[in-house]
Amino acid sequence: MTLLEAQEGKEYIISSIETDDEEMNAFLFSLGCYSGEPITVVSRRKGSCVVSVKDGRYCIDKQLQSAIVI
């Protein structure tokens, strides 16, 4: 399941990042999104969501959400 299907307020563990785009992969890694890391969807907005990773909060779009497998 990807982050698109995640429930708000529930903590998940990232199992993998599935993208062929190296730039997107590097960007997600710089945010702390990599295998084994906990992630929580804080809230959802139209077309994006706010996630909490490693004591930081980030707004990510649907393309990034679909690349994060939990």
N, CA, C and O atoms as a Maestro MAE file, in Angstrom:
{
 s_m_m2io_version
 :::
 2.0.0
}

f_m_ct {
 s_m_title
 :::
 protein
 m_atom[280] {
  # First column is atom index #
  i_m_mmod_type
  r_m_x_coord
  r_m_y_coord
  r_m_z_coord
  i_m_residue_number
  s_m_chain_name
  s_m_pdb_residue_name
  s_m_pdb_atom_name
  i_m_atomic_number
  :::
  1 25 0.848 -1.170 0.000 1 A "MET " " N  " 7
  2 3 0.000 0.000 0.000 1 A "MET " " CA " 6
  3 2 0.896 1.236 0.000 1 A "MET " " C  " 6
  4 15 1.974 1.226 0.593 1 A "MET " " O  " 8
  5 25 0.451 2.289 -0.660 2 A "THR " " N  " 7
  6 3 1.231 3.522 -0.717 2 A "THR " " CA " 6
  7 2 0.690 4.535 0.288 2 A "THR " " C  " 6
  8 15 -0.333 4.310 0.934 2 A "THR " " O  " 8
  9 25 1.386 5.626 0.399 3 A "LEU " " N  " 7
  10 3 0.983 6.673 1.337 3 A "LEU " " CA " 6
  11 2 -0.360 7.297 0.936 3 A "LEU " " C  " 6
  12 15 -1.020 7.918 1.769 3 A "LEU " " O  " 8
  13 25 -0.767 7.142 -0.315 4 A "LEU " " N  " 7
  14 3 -2.069 7.646 -0.762 4 A "LEU " " CA " 6
  15 2 -3.218 7.017 0.018 4 A "LEU " " C  " 6
  16 15 -4.233 7.674 0.252 4 A "LEU " " O  " 8
  17 25 -3.077 5.757 0.424 5 A "GLU " " N  " 7
  18 3 -4.137 5.047 1.145 5 A "GLU " " CA " 6
  19 2 -4.001 5.143 2.662 5 A "GLU " " C  " 6
  20 15 -4.824 4.584 3.387 5 A "GLU " " O  " 8
  21 25 -2.989 5.834 3.150 6 A "ALA " " N  " 7
  22 3 -2.741 5.909 4.597 6 A "ALA " " CA " 6
  23 2 -3.807 6.739 5.299 6 A "ALA " " C  " 6
  24 15 -4.333 7.700 4.738 6 A "ALA " " O  " 8
  25 25 -4.117 6.355 6.532 7 A "GLN " " N  " 7
  26 3 -5.076 7.081 7.359 7 A "GLN " " CA " 6
  27 2 -4.361 8.212 8.105 7 A "GLN " " C  " 6
  28 15 -3.190 8.099 8.469 7 A "GLN " " O  " 8
  29 25 -5.091 9.291 8.319 8 A "GLU " " N  " 7
  30 3 -4.546 10.413 9.084 8 A "GLU " " CA " 6
  31 2 -4.308 10.003 10.533 8 A "GLU " " C  " 6
  32 15 -5.125 9.296 11.124 8 A "GLU " " O  " 8
  33 25 -3.198 10.441 11.102 9 A "GLY " " N  " 7
  34 3 -2.914 10.225 12.509 9 A "GLY " " CA " 6
  35 2 -2.330 8.869 12.863 9 A "GLY " " C  " 6
  36 15 -1.956 8.651 14.016 9 A "GLY " " O  " 8
  37 25 -2.240 7.956 11.914 10 A "LYS " " N  " 7
  38 3 -1.698 6.623 12.183 10 A "LYS " " CA " 6
  39 2 -0.243 6.553 11.704 10 A "LYS " " C  " 6
  40 15 0.078 7.011 10.608 10 A "LYS " " O  " 8
  41 25 0.632 5.974 12.538 11 A "GLU " " N  " 7
  42 3 2.037 5.852 12.171 11 A "GLU " " CA " 6
  43 2 2.250 4.586 11.341 11 A "GLU " " C  " 6
  44 15 1.729 3.518 11.664 11 A "GLU " " O  " 8
  45 25 3.017 4.727 10.277 12 A "TYR " " N  " 7
  46 3 3.366 3.616 9.394 12 A "TYR " " CA " 6
  47 2 4.889 3.541 9.280 12 A "TYR " " C  " 6
  48 15 5.595 4.500 9.593 12 A "TYR " " O  " 8
  49 25 5.375 2.402 8.832 13 A "ILE " " N  " 7
  50 3 6.803 2.223 8.569 13 A "ILE " " CA " 6
  51 2 6.989 2.159 7.054 13 A "ILE " " C  " 6
  52 15 6.302 1.404 6.366 13 A "ILE " " O  " 8
  53 25 7.914 2.950 6.549 14 A "ILE " " N  " 7
  54 3 8.192 2.951 5.111 14 A "ILE " " CA " 6
  55 2 8.888 1.645 4.761 14 A "ILE " " C  " 6
  56 15 9.929 1.319 5.331 14 A "ILE " " O  " 8
  57 25 8.309 0.892 3.816 15 A "SER " " N  " 7
  58 3 8.940 -0.367 3.412 15 A "SER " " CA " 6
  59 2 9.868 -0.160 2.219 15 A "SER " " C  " 6
  60 15 10.887 -0.841 2.101 15 A "SER " " O  " 8
  61 25 9.519 0.784 1.325 16 A "SER " " N  " 7
  62 3 10.402 1.082 0.201 16 A "SER " " CA " 6
  63 2 9.955 2.358 -0.496 16 A "SER " " C  " 6
  64 15 8.854 2.860 -0.270 16 A "SER " " O  " 8
  65 25 10.835 2.870 -1.348 17 A "ILE " " N  " 7
  66 3 10.534 4.001 -2.220 17 A "ILE " " CA " 6
  67 2 10.576 3.455 -3.638 17 A "ILE " " C  " 6
  68 15 11.618 2.977 -4.087 17 A "ILE " " O  " 8
  69 25 9.456 3.521 -4.346 18 A "GLU " " N  " 7
  70 3 9.374 2.963 -5.694 18 A "GLU " " CA " 6
  71 2 9.223 4.069 -6.721 18 A "GLU " " C  " 6
  72 15 8.120 4.548 -6.984 18 A "GLU " " O  " 8
  73 25 10.341 4.464 -7.294 19 A "THR " " N  " 7
  74 3 10.348 5.460 -8.355 19 A "THR " " CA " 6
  75 2 11.567 5.235 -9.244 19 A "THR " " C  " 6
  76 15 12.620 4.796 -8.783 19 A "THR " " O  " 8
  77 25 11.400 5.543 -10.519 20 A "ASP " " N  " 7
  78 3 12.523 5.461 -11.452 20 A "ASP " " CA " 6
  79 2 13.251 6.796 -11.557 20 A "ASP " " C  " 6
  80 15 14.322 6.880 -12.159 20 A "ASP " " O  " 8
  81 25 12.674 7.825 -10.975 21 A "ASP " " N  " 7
  82 3 13.235 9.168 -11.025 21 A "ASP " " CA " 6
  83 2 14.269 9.332 -9.901 21 A "ASP " " C  " 6
  84 15 13.912 9.394 -8.725 21 A "ASP " " O  " 8
  85 25 15.529 9.401 -10.271 22 A "GLU " " N  " 7
  86 3 16.611 9.519 -9.277 22 A "GLU " " CA " 6
  87 2 16.520 10.820 -8.492 22 A "GLU " " C  " 6
  88 15 16.857 10.856 -7.309 22 A "GLU " " O  " 8
  89 25 16.064 11.894 -9.144 23 A "GLU " " N  " 7
  90 3 15.947 13.182 -8.466 23 A "GLU " " CA " 6
  91 2 14.881 13.111 -7.370 23 A "GLU " " C  " 6
  92 15 15.078 13.634 -6.273 23 A "GLU " " O  " 8
  93 25 13.752 12.464 -7.670 24 A "MET " " N  " 7
  94 3 12.694 12.300 -6.674 24 A "MET " " CA " 6
  95 2 13.176 11.415 -5.533 24 A "MET " " C  " 6
  96 15 12.894 11.688 -4.367 24 A "MET " " O  " 8
  97 25 13.892 10.368 -5.866 25 A "ASN " " N  " 7
  98 3 14.436 9.459 -4.862 25 A "ASN " " CA " 6
  99 2 15.393 10.203 -3.924 25 A "ASN " " C  " 6
  100 15 15.340 10.021 -2.708 25 A "ASN " " O  " 8
  101 25 16.256 11.028 -4.486 26 A "ALA " " N  " 7
  102 3 17.208 11.803 -3.688 26 A "ALA " " CA " 6
  103 2 16.477 12.830 -2.814 26 A "ALA " " C  " 6
  104 15 16.864 13.060 -1.668 26 A "ALA " " O  " 8
  105 25 15.424 13.444 -3.357 27 A "PHE " " N  " 7
  106 3 14.648 14.420 -2.596 27 A "PHE " " CA " 6
  107 2 13.979 13.760 -1.395 27 A "PHE " " C  " 6
  108 15 14.048 14.283 -0.283 27 A "PHE " " O  " 8
  109 25 13.336 12.621 -1.608 28 A "LEU " " N  " 7
  110 3 12.682 11.909 -0.514 28 A "LEU " " CA " 6
  111 2 13.698 11.459 0.532 28 A "LEU " " C  " 6
  112 15 13.420 11.517 1.730 28 A "LEU " " O  " 8
  113 25 14.858 11.017 0.093 29 A "PHE " " N  " 7
  114 3 15.914 10.615 1.025 29 A "PHE " " CA " 6
  115 2 16.359 11.804 1.873 29 A "PHE " " C  " 6
  116 15 16.614 11.655 3.068 29 A "PHE " " O  " 8
  117 25 16.453 12.988 1.252 30 A "SER " " N  " 7
  118 3 16.874 14.181 1.998 30 A "SER " " CA " 6
  119 2 15.842 14.582 3.057 30 A "SER " " C  " 6
  120 15 16.188 15.212 4.057 30 A "SER " " O  " 8
  121 25 14.564 14.212 2.833 31 A "LEU " " N  " 7
  122 3 13.523 14.481 3.831 31 A "LEU " " CA " 6
  123 2 13.540 13.461 4.969 31 A "LEU " " C  " 6
  124 15 12.930 13.680 6.016 31 A "LEU " " O  " 8
  125 25 14.240 12.348 4.757 32 A "GLY " " N  " 7
  126 3 14.277 11.288 5.758 32 A "GLY " " CA " 6
  127 2 13.353 10.139 5.420 32 A "GLY " " C  " 6
  128 15 13.111 9.268 6.256 32 A "GLY " " O  " 8
  129 25 12.832 10.128 4.200 33 A "CYS " " N  " 7
  130 3 11.922 9.062 3.759 33 A "CYS " " CA " 6
  131 2 12.733 7.938 3.122 33 A "CYS " " C  " 6
  132 15 13.079 8.002 1.942 33 A "CYS " " O  " 8
  133 25 13.030 6.915 3.910 34 A "TYR " " N  " 7
  134 3 13.710 5.738 3.390 34 A "TYR " " CA " 6
  135 2 13.248 4.520 4.171 34 A "TYR " " C  " 6
  136 15 12.592 4.649 5.204 34 A "TYR " " O  " 8
  137 25 13.583 3.364 3.684 35 A "SER " " N  " 7
  138 3 13.116 2.098 4.233 35 A "SER " " CA " 6
  139 2 13.383 1.983 5.735 35 A "SER " " C  " 6
  140 15 14.489 2.247 6.205 35 A "SER " " O  " 8
  141 25 12.345 1.583 6.476 36 A "GLY " " N  " 7
  142 3 12.473 1.379 7.916 36 A "GLY " " CA " 6
  143 2 12.146 2.595 8.754 36 A "GLY " " C  " 6
  144 15 12.105 2.498 9.981 36 A "GLY " " O  " 8
  145 25 11.913 3.725 8.135 37 A "GLU " " N  " 7
  146 3 11.650 4.971 8.857 37 A "GLU " " CA " 6
  147 2 10.150 5.144 9.134 37 A "GLU " " C  " 6
  148 15 9.342 4.918 8.234 37 A "GLU " " O  " 8
  149 25 9.757 5.536 10.348 38 A "PRO " " N  " 7
  150 3 8.338 5.788 10.619 38 A "PRO " " CA " 6
  151 2 7.860 7.070 9.944 38 A "PRO " " C  " 6
  152 15 8.603 8.047 9.847 38 A "PRO " " O  " 8
  153 25 6.607 7.057 9.476 39 A "ILE " " N  " 7
  154 3 6.000 8.224 8.832 39 A "ILE " " CA " 6
  155 2 4.535 8.296 9.257 39 A "ILE " " C  " 6
  156 15 3.872 7.268 9.392 39 A "ILE " " O  " 8
  157 25 4.036 9.508 9.466 40 A "THR " " N  " 7
  158 3 2.654 9.725 9.880 40 A "THR " " CA " 6
  159 2 2.023 10.781 8.986 40 A "THR " " C  " 6
  160 15 2.623 11.828 8.744 40 A "THR " " O  " 8
  161 25 0.811 10.513 8.491 41 A "VAL " " N  " 7
  162 3 0.051 11.519 7.750 41 A "VAL " " CA " 6
  163 2 -0.648 12.388 8.782 41 A "VAL " " C  " 6
  164 15 -1.518 11.914 9.513 41 A "VAL " " O  " 8
  165 25 -0.269 13.660 8.843 42 A "VAL " " N  " 7
  166 3 -0.831 14.586 9.817 42 A "VAL " " CA " 6
  167 2 -2.189 15.106 9.341 42 A "VAL " " C  " 6
  168 15 -3.154 15.132 10.105 42 A "VAL " " O  " 8
  169 25 -2.255 15.516 8.080 43 A "SER " " N  " 7
  170 3 -3.514 16.005 7.524 43 A "SER " " CA " 6
  171 2 -3.489 15.884 6.012 43 A "SER " " C  " 6
  172 15 -2.429 15.744 5.403 43 A "SER " " O  " 8
  173 25 -4.675 15.940 5.414 44 A "ARG " " N  " 7
  174 3 -4.799 15.886 3.963 44 A "ARG " " CA " 6
  175 2 -5.440 17.174 3.462 44 A "ARG " " C  " 6
  176 15 -6.366 17.707 4.074 44 A "ARG " " O  " 8
  177 25 -4.936 17.653 2.353 45 A "ARG " " N  " 7
  178 3 -5.484 18.809 1.661 45 A "ARG " " CA " 6
  179 2 -5.807 18.382 0.238 45 A "ARG " " C  " 6
  180 15 -5.500 17.258 -0.162 45 A "ARG " " O  " 8
  181 25 -6.418 19.264 -0.519 46 A "LYS " " N  " 7
  182 3 -6.740 18.941 -1.903 46 A "LYS " " CA " 6
  183 2 -5.453 18.684 -2.698 46 A "LYS " " C  " 6
  184 15 -4.681 19.608 -2.953 46 A "LYS " " O  " 8
  185 25 -5.233 17.431 -3.085 47 A "GLY " " N  " 7
  186 3 -4.073 17.085 -3.901 47 A "GLY " " CA " 6
  187 2 -2.763 16.905 -3.165 47 A "GLY " " C  " 6
  188 15 -1.757 16.572 -3.792 47 A "GLY " " O  " 8
  189 25 -2.737 17.111 -1.860 48 A "SER " " N  " 7
  190 3 -1.481 16.947 -1.122 48 A "SER " " CA " 6
  191 2 -1.784 16.516 0.311 48 A "SER " " C  " 6
  192 15 -2.940 16.462 0.733 48 A "SER " " O  " 8
  193 25 -0.722 16.214 1.043 49 A "CYS " " N  " 7
  194 3 -0.890 15.897 2.457 49 A "CYS " " CA " 6
  195 2 0.332 16.363 3.229 49 A "CYS " " C  " 6
  196 15 1.410 16.550 2.664 49 A "CYS " " O  " 8
  197 25 0.146 16.546 4.519 50 A "VAL " " N  " 7
  198 3 1.238 16.921 5.413 50 A "VAL " " CA " 6
  199 2 1.661 15.661 6.144 50 A "VAL " " C  " 6
  200 15 0.838 14.986 6.762 50 A "VAL " " O  " 8
  201 25 2.964 15.341 6.070 51 A "VAL " " N  " 7
  202 3 3.482 14.152 6.739 51 A "VAL " " CA " 6
  203 2 4.515 14.559 7.781 51 A "VAL " " C  " 6
  204 15 5.163 15.600 7.669 51 A "VAL " " O  " 8
  205 25 4.651 13.720 8.788 52 A "SER " " N  " 7
  206 3 5.648 13.923 9.828 52 A "SER " " CA " 6
  207 2 6.695 12.819 9.706 52 A "SER " " C  " 6
  208 15 6.388 11.632 9.817 52 A "SER " " O  " 8
  209 25 7.936 13.239 9.475 53 A "VAL " " N  " 7
  210 3 9.069 12.314 9.354 53 A "VAL " " CA " 6
  211 2 10.250 12.919 10.098 53 A "VAL " " C  " 6
  212 15 10.613 14.071 9.860 53 A "VAL " " O  " 8
  213 25 10.850 12.145 11.000 54 A "LYS " " N  " 7
  214 3 12.058 12.589 11.717 54 A "LYS " " CA " 6
  215 2 11.923 13.989 12.309 54 A "LYS " " C  " 6
  216 15 12.746 14.858 12.022 54 A "LYS " " O  " 8
  217 25 10.914 14.220 13.119 55 A "ASP " " N  " 7
  218 3 10.695 15.503 13.801 55 A "ASP " " CA " 6
  219 2 10.490 16.682 12.847 55 A "ASP " " C  " 6
  220 15 10.615 17.834 13.263 55 A "ASP " " O  " 8
  221 25 10.178 16.413 11.580 56 A "GLY " " N  " 7
  222 3 9.877 17.474 10.624 56 A "GLY " " CA " 6
  223 2 8.530 17.220 9.981 56 A "GLY " " C  " 6
  224 15 8.074 16.079 9.903 56 A "GLY " " O  " 8
  225 25 7.893 18.292 9.517 57 A "ARG " " N  " 7
  226 3 6.620 18.165 8.815 57 A "ARG " " CA " 6
  227 2 6.792 18.711 7.412 57 A "ARG " " C  " 6
  228 15 7.360 19.785 7.214 57 A "ARG " " O  " 8
  229 25 6.291 17.953 6.432 58 A "TYR " " N  " 7
  230 3 6.447 18.315 5.039 58 A "TYR " " CA " 6
  231 2 5.131 18.138 4.302 58 A "TYR " " C  " 6
  232 15 4.370 17.212 4.583 58 A "TYR " " O  " 8
  233 25 4.868 19.032 3.357 59 A "CYS " " N  " 7
  234 3 3.696 18.909 2.500 59 A "CYS " " CA " 6
  235 2 4.168 18.252 1.207 59 A "CYS " " C  " 6
  236 15 5.046 18.779 0.523 59 A "CYS " " O  " 8
  237 25 3.586 17.101 0.873 60 A "ILE " " N  " 7
  238 3 3.995 16.391 -0.335 60 A "ILE " " CA " 6
  239 2 2.789 16.162 -1.244 60 A "ILE " " C  " 6
  240 15 1.665 16.008 -0.768 60 A "ILE " " O  " 8
  241 25 3.030 16.142 -2.548 61 A "ASP " " N  " 7
  242 3 1.947 15.974 -3.511 61 A "ASP " " CA " 6
  243 2 1.656 14.496 -3.763 61 A "ASP " " C  " 6
  244 15 2.320 13.616 -3.215 61 A "ASP " " O  " 8
  245 25 0.648 14.241 -4.604 62 A "LYS " " N  " 7
  246 3 0.221 12.866 -4.862 62 A "LYS " " CA " 6
  247 2 1.307 12.036 -5.539 62 A "LYS " " C  " 6
  248 15 1.399 10.833 -5.296 62 A "LYS " " O  " 8
  249 25 2.125 12.651 -6.376 63 A "GLN " " N  " 7
  250 3 3.203 11.928 -7.055 63 A "GLN " " CA " 6
  251 2 4.200 11.382 -6.043 63 A "GLN " " C  " 6
  252 15 4.633 10.235 -6.153 63 A "GLN " " O  " 8
  253 25 4.562 12.191 -5.066 64 A "LEU " " N  " 7
  254 3 5.485 11.734 -4.015 64 A "LEU " " CA " 6
  255 2 4.818 10.701 -3.117 64 A "LEU " " C  " 6
  256 15 5.457 9.732 -2.706 64 A "LEU " " O  " 8
  257 25 3.530 10.900 -2.809 65 A "GLN " " N  " 7
  258 3 2.809 9.952 -1.970 65 A "GLN " " CA " 6
  259 2 2.746 8.570 -2.624 65 A "GLN " " C  " 6
  260 15 2.866 7.550 -1.944 65 A "GLN " " O  " 8
  261 25 2.562 8.542 -3.925 66 A "SER " " N  " 7
  262 3 2.457 7.264 -4.626 66 A "SER " " CA " 6
  263 2 3.788 6.519 -4.693 66 A "SER " " C  " 6
  264 15 3.806 5.307 -4.909 66 A "SER " " O  " 8
  265 25 4.898 7.227 -4.510 67 A "ALA " " N  " 7
  266 3 6.216 6.593 -4.552 67 A "ALA " " CA " 6
  267 2 6.613 5.982 -3.206 67 A "ALA " " C  " 6
  268 15 7.523 5.154 -3.148 67 A "ALA " " O  " 8
  269 25 5.938 6.383 -2.124 68 A "ILE " " N  " 7
  270 3 6.268 5.892 -0.790 68 A "ILE " " CA " 6
  271 2 5.396 4.688 -0.447 68 A "ILE " " C  " 6
  272 15 4.185 4.819 -0.266 68 A "ILE " " O  " 8
  273 25 6.017 3.523 -0.359 69 A "VAL " " N  " 7
  274 3 5.303 2.289 -0.041 69 A "VAL " " CA " 6
  275 2 5.434 2.011 1.459 69 A "VAL " " C  " 6
  276 15 6.532 2.003 2.015 69 A "VAL " " O  " 8
  277 25 4.272 1.783 2.100 70 A "ILE " " N  " 7
  278 3 4.260 1.557 3.550 70 A "ILE " " CA " 6
  279 2 3.761 0.149 3.860 70 A "ILE " " C  " 6
  280 15 3.679 -0.234 5.027 70 A "ILE " " O  " 8
  :::
 }
 m_bond[279] {
  # First column is bond index #
  i_m_from
  i_m_to
  i_m_order
  :::
  1 1 2 1
  2 2 3 1
  3 3 4 2
  4 3 5 1
  5 5 6 1
  6 6 7 1
  7 7 8 2
  8 7 9 1
  9 9 10 1
  10 10 11 1
  11 11 12 2
  12 11 13 1
  13 13 14 1
  14 14 15 1
  15 15 16 2
  16 15 17 1
  17 17 18 1
  18 18 19 1
  19 19 20 2
  20 19 21 1
  21 21 22 1
  22 22 23 1
  23 23 24 2
  24 23 25 1
  25 25 26 1
  26 26 27 1
  27 27 28 2
  28 27 29 1
  29 29 30 1
  30 30 31 1
  31 31 32 2
  32 31 33 1
  33 33 34 1
  34 34 35 1
  35 35 36 2
  36 35 37 1
  37 37 38 1
  38 38 39 1
  39 39 40 2
  40 39 41 1
  41 41 42 1
  42 42 43 1
  43 43 44 2
  44 43 45 1
  45 45 46 1
  46 46 47 1
  47 47 48 2
  48 47 49 1
  49 49 50 1
  50 50 51 1
  51 51 52 2
  52 51 53 1
  53 53 54 1
  54 54 55 1
  55 55 56 2
  56 55 57 1
  57 57 58 1
  58 58 59 1
  59 59 60 2
  60 59 61 1
  61 61 62 1
  62 62 63 1
  63 63 64 2
  64 63 65 1
  65 65 66 1
  66 66 67 1
  67 67 68 2
  68 67 69 1
  69 69 70 1
  70 70 71 1
  71 71 72 2
  72 71 73 1
  73 73 74 1
  74 74 75 1
  75 75 76 2
  76 75 77 1
  77 77 78 1
  78 78 79 1
  79 79 80 2
  80 79 81 1
  81 81 82 1
  82 82 83 1
  83 83 84 2
  84 83 85 1
  85 85 86 1
  86 86 87 1
  87 87 88 2
  88 87 89 1
  89 89 90 1
  90 90 91 1
  91 91 92 2
  92 91 93 1
  93 93 94 1
  94 94 95 1
  95 95 96 2
  96 95 97 1
  97 97 98 1
  98 98 99 1
  99 99 100 2
  100 99 101 1
  101 101 102 1
  102 102 103 1
  103 103 104 2
  104 103 105 1
  105 105 106 1
  106 106 107 1
  107 107 108 2
  108 107 109 1
  109 109 110 1
  110 110 111 1
  111 111 112 2
  112 111 113 1
  113 113 114 1
  114 114 115 1
  115 115 116 2
  116 115 117 1
  117 117 118 1
  118 118 119 1
  119 119 120 2
  120 119 121 1
  121 121 122 1
  122 122 123 1
  123 123 124 2
  124 123 125 1
  125 125 126 1
  126 126 127 1
  127 127 128 2
  128 127 129 1
  129 129 130 1
  130 130 131 1
  131 131 132 2
  132 131 133 1
  133 133 134 1
  134 134 135 1
  135 135 136 2
  136 135 137 1
  137 137 138 1
  138 138 139 1
  139 139 140 2
  140 139 141 1
  141 141 142 1
  142 142 143 1
  143 143 144 2
  144 143 145 1
  145 145 146 1
  146 146 147 1
  147 147 148 2
  148 147 149 1
  149 149 150 1
  150 150 151 1
  151 151 152 2
  152 151 153 1
  153 153 154 1
  154 154 155 1
  155 155 156 2
  156 155 157 1
  157 157 158 1
  158 158 159 1
  159 159 160 2
  160 159 161 1
  161 161 162 1
  162 162 163 1
  163 163 164 2
  164 163 165 1
  165 165 166 1
  166 166 167 1
  167 167 168 2
  168 167 169 1
  169 169 170 1
  170 170 171 1
  171 171 172 2
  172 171 173 1
  173 173 174 1
  174 174 175 1
  175 175 176 2
  176 175 177 1
  177 177 178 1
  178 178 179 1
  179 179 180 2
  180 179 181 1
  181 181 182 1
  182 182 183 1
  183 183 184 2
  184 183 185 1
  185 185 186 1
  186 186 187 1
  187 187 188 2
  188 187 189 1
  189 189 190 1
  190 190 191 1
  191 191 192 2
  192 191 193 1
  193 193 194 1
  194 194 195 1
  195 195 196 2
  196 195 197 1
  197 197 198 1
  198 198 199 1
  199 199 200 2
  200 199 201 1
  201 201 202 1
  202 202 203 1
  203 203 204 2
  204 203 205 1
  205 205 206 1
  206 206 207 1
  207 207 208 2
  208 207 209 1
  209 209 210 1
  210 210 211 1
  211 211 212 2
  212 211 213 1
  213 213 214 1
  214 214 215 1
  215 215 216 2
  216 215 217 1
  217 217 218 1
  218 218 219 1
  219 219 220 2
  220 219 221 1
  221 221 222 1
  222 222 223 1
  223 223 224 2
  224 223 225 1
  225 225 226 1
  226 226 227 1
  227 227 228 2
  228 227 229 1
  229 229 230 1
  230 230 231 1
  231 231 232 2
  232 231 233 1
  233 233 234 1
  234 234 235 1
  235 235 236 2
  236 235 237 1
  237 237 238 1
  238 238 239 1
  239 239 240 2
  240 239 241 1
  241 241 242 1
  242 242 243 1
  243 243 244 2
  244 243 245 1
  245 245 246 1
  246 246 247 1
  247 247 248 2
  248 247 249 1
  249 249 250 1
  250 250 251 1
  251 251 252 2
  252 251 253 1
  253 253 254 1
  254 254 255 1
  255 255 256 2
  256 255 257 1
  257 257 258 1
  258 258 259 1
  259 259 260 2
  260 259 261 1
  261 261 262 1
  262 262 263 1
  263 263 264 2
  264 263 265 1
  265 265 266 1
  266 266 267 1
  267 267 268 2
  268 267 269 1
  269 269 270 1
  270 270 271 1
  271 271 272 2
  272 271 273 1
  273 273 274 1
  274 274 275 1
  275 275 276 2
  276 275 277 1
  277 277 278 1
  278 278 279 1
  279 279 280 2
  :::
 }
}
